[in-house]
Amino acid sequence: MRIFRLAVIVGGFGLALAGCTSTSGGTAGGSPSPTAPTGVASSSGGAVPACLVGTWKATGMDRTDNVAGAEIKSSGGGGFTLTISPDGSATVDFTGMQPITFASKAGNTEIKGQYSHGGKVMSALKATPTSDTAGTFEPTGTVDWSSLTVTVELSSPIKAKVFDNVKISDVAGTGAAQAGNAVDTTPILRKNMYDCGGTTLKLSPPSGITGGGTWTFQKS
């Protein structure tokens, strides 16, 4: 496995390929398996709302955002599953995830590419319903990101695979700038507004919170 390190100056997006290094332990293979958390009841005193419970398959996401002065647009990413148990415990299995394409623009410079996640993420959820089919949820306690990986490929202004199935901890922070801050380093199991009418689930960031975009799922 090889990781290309790309220097990015956010704001001007001056880019220079700084070289590449071989790494080990960048995949989730050496990480301990995530331990399923104990669910937490919703604020209404019961389990999570019934409409959230089940296995959901992602059909894709749309995002228009602004991070660190860069306008970010991205879409795609279907194919993986989100499973929510009646007690509120949740697992996101990114097996089979399709790539998310993105464009990150600051000034006259634009970074384009795609990324996809791998591995599983687990957490317990705390729900705050506003109706039978809508409200907010957020993780309670520690989210287990230990097996989450990401692969990032740029198509413009250069073509390069800047991250190849590496741990998300290697991308968070300064590493995120290498893809114009377009990679979601805390996907799905974050604070979300939910709408779970019928067989469709939509998750979107609350007002004032950047990142994540709006995800659509269909019940499996």
C-alpha positions, 0 to 999 in steps of 0.5 A: 500500500502506498500513500501519496502526500499532497501539500495543499494550501487552503485558500490558494490551493497551491498544490505540490506533490511531495512524494510518496511513502510506503506504510504499514498498518494503514488498513483496518486489518490490524485493528481490533474488531469494534465492540457493539455498544449498548443502546440508549433510549430516546428522550421520550423514555422508550427505545428509538422511534420505531420508524428508525429501526431496521436495516437501511441501504444507502442510495446516495448523498448530496452535499453543498458546503463551505469548509475553511473557505472552500466551496464543496459539492459532492454526491454518490456513495450508495451501496452500504448499510445502516442497521439500527436496533430497537435499543438504539445501538447502530452499525454502519457497514461500509462494505460495497460503498460506491464512490462519492465524487467531489469538487472543492473550489477556493478562488480559481483553483478546484480539486476534483476526485472521489472517495469511499469508506470501508470497514464498520462503525458502531455507536449507541444513539440518543434520539430526540423525536419531534414527531412519529417520523422526524427528529434528531439523533446523535451518538452517545458515548464513544463512537468506535471509528477504529476499523473505518478506512478511506480511499481517496483518488484525485482527478484534478488538478493532478491524477493521484491516489492520495490515500489507499485504504488507510485508517480514518485517523490518518486523514482527519485533521491536516490530512483532510486538506489533501482532498480539499476538506471534501472527505467526511471523516465522521460519516453517518454516526454524527448528529443528524436530523432524521425523517423516516417516513415509510420505507425511506430514511433521510439524514441531514446535518442540523442547521449551523453544522457543516459536513455530512450532506443529506443521505437517503436510505431505503429499507432492506 
